[in-house]
Amino acid sequence: MAPLFERLWLASVPRLASAAVAALQRTLRVEFVGAGELFERWHRERVILAFWHNRVVLMPLAAQGQPVCILISYSRDGELAARALARWGIATVRGSASRAGASGFLQLVRAYRQGYHLAVVPDGPRGPRYQVKKGVVHLAKATGAPLFPVTYSASRFIQLQSWDRLLIPLPFAHVRYYVGTPLCVARENTEEEMEQIRTELEQRLVALTDRADRETARRRPD
């Protein structure tokens, strides 16, 4: 991509994307299911929100105006996402599992200590879909923060043919966020115990997403 075109692309796409999500938001009916403990706890402590990669489009709405920081990859798509999220007040740090992953991890820990809640995408940035990587469990151990599985579904949506099957709610949809029971990782947990927690988080997120899709489908118009 030519430098001038790339600069224009990076300047315009995040603005258009954030405006599109803002316009979409104004048409949605949003409901939270099982979020009482999350809302109560994040007013007195910092937490970690775990979303699947295919449910990130409306992640900023789940933040409810709280200070949230998320790890974004170094790719061009990551740069676009970081700029768009900034327009929603979502802070970002850069890194990935394959490049400077340790740096991204340490930046998240630093953001947590500076007062941010953290959002993680445990099957990103390239999958496999619905498989939790162990980094999120190590993050919970390093910070001591409770780890909340979060997902959503919509009564009207399109789903892309990408590796993650990205779900994009359509205007005037009824969107339901589902929040699961949090997991806690103690500093003294062994690697074996942390693997059990990783598996438990994966199972909870899969079950929660299945429930969200199933129950929201019942509300779809014929």
N, C-alpha and C positions, 0 to 999 in steps of 0.2 A: 504494500500500500504506500503511495506517495506520501511524503511527510506532511504536505499541506492538507491533503485529503484526510490523512489520519488525524491531524489536529482538529479539523472540522468535525470529523466523526466522533472523536472523544468529547468534543464540546457540546454537540447537539444531541446525540443519542441518549445520554443520561438525563438530560433535561426533558426530552420527549417521553422517555420511559417513566420518569417520576410523575410527570403530568398525566400520563395515561393511567397510572395506578391511582393517582388522586381522584381523577374523574370516575374511575371504576368504583372506588371506595364509596363515593357519594351515592351510588345507586344500590349498594349492597345492604342486606339485612344481616347483621352479624350477631351471633350468639356464642357464648362460652359455656362449655359443659365440663364440669369437674374442676373448675379453675379457682375455687374458693381458697384452697390452701396456698396456691401460687400467689394470688393477689394479696393475701394476708402476709405472707412471708417476705415478699420483695419490698415491702415498706419498712422492714426491720433488718433485713440481711440481703446479701447479694446471692443470686442463683445462676444456674446454667440451664439454658433452654436447648433441647436437642430436637431438631427438625430433620426430616428426610429431605434430600436434595430436590425431590419433585414437589415439595410443598413450601418452597421459599418465596414464591411471588408475593404472598401477603404476610410474610414474616414481620415486616415493620408494623402492621396493624396489631399484632399480638403483643408488641412491646408496650402498648398503652401509654406512650409518652415517657417511659422509663429510660434511663441512660443505658444503652446496650452496645456492646462491641462484638464484632464477628470477624472471623478469619476469612480472608479472600485470597484466591490464588494470584500468582504473578502474571497470568495470561492477559491477553487483550480483553477478553470477556470479563475477567476479574477486575480490570481497571474500569470498564464500563459500569459494572455492578457497584464498585466502591464509590464512584462518583454519583450514581443514582441514589445509593443508600445515604450518602452524606446529605442529600437534599431532604431526606426523611429524618435527619437527626441521628442516624445510626452510625456509630464510629466503626472503623475497620482497621485491621492490621493485615499485613501481607505475608503470605507464606503458603506452603503446601506440604503434603506428605512426602513428595518426591524431591522438592527443592527448598532448601532453607527451612525445613520443617521445624527444627529445634528453635530457630529464631522466631518463627510464628508462634510457637508454643510459649516461649518466654514473653513475647509481647502481650499475649492474652493474659498471662499471669500478672504482668505489670498493669494492664488495664483493669483487671479485677481489683488489684490493690489500690488503684486510683479511684475506685468507686463505681465501676461499671458492672452491670450484669453481663453475662456472656451468652452468646448464641453460637451453637455449633451445628455443623451438617455432617453427621458421623459416617455417611456413605459417600461423601463428596471428596474431591471434585469430579472423579471419573468412575465411581462405583467400585465394586458391583452394587447394584441397586438393592437397598434394604439390608445391607450388611454393615454392621457397626464396626468401625476401626477402633483400635484400642486407645488411640490418643485422647479421646474424650474422657475415658475413665482415668487416665493419668492426670488430665487437667482437673478433674474433680478431686483427685487425691492431693494434688499440689495446692489447690485453693481451699479445700474443705467445704466447698459450696454444694448444696443439694442439687441433684441433677434431675430436671423435670422433662419427661418425654412430652412433646407437643406436636399436634398435627391438625389438619383441617380438611374439610371437604365442602363441596358446593352443590347446590341443586341444579345448577346449569354451568357447564364448563366445556372446554376443549382440552384434549390431551395430546401432546406432541409425540411424534415417533422418534424421540431421542432415547439415549440409553436409560435415562431416569424416568421416562414417560411423564414429563413435566405437566402438571395440572394447572390450568389457567381459568379461574372463574370468569363467567360471562356477566355482563351488566344485568342488574336486577336479580341476581342470584341470592339465595339464602345460604350464607356461609356459617358453618358451625366449627368452632375451634374445640378440640378435645385435649384436656390436660390430664396426664396420668399421675399416679403416685410417684413421688420422688425417690431416687436412690441416693444413698450416701456412701462415700468411700472414705474409710479411715486411713490415716497415715501409716498405721501399722499393718494394713492389709497386705497379704502376700501376693505374688504374681498369680498364683492359682486362684486366690479369692477374687482378684481383680478381673480375671478371665470369666469367672462366674458372674460378676456384676456386668461385664460387657455383654455376655450372652443374655442376661436378664433384661438389660436395656433394649437389646435388639428384639427380643420376644415381645416386650411391652409396646415398643413402637410399631411393630408389625400388627399386633392385636388391636392397638388403638386406631391405627389407620384403617384397618379392615372394618372396625366398628363405625368409624366416621363415615366411610364410604357407604356402608350398608344402611345405616340409620338415616343418612342424608338422602340416599336414593329413594327412600319411602316418601320424601316430601317433594319429589320432582313431579311436575305436572305431566299428565299423559300426553 
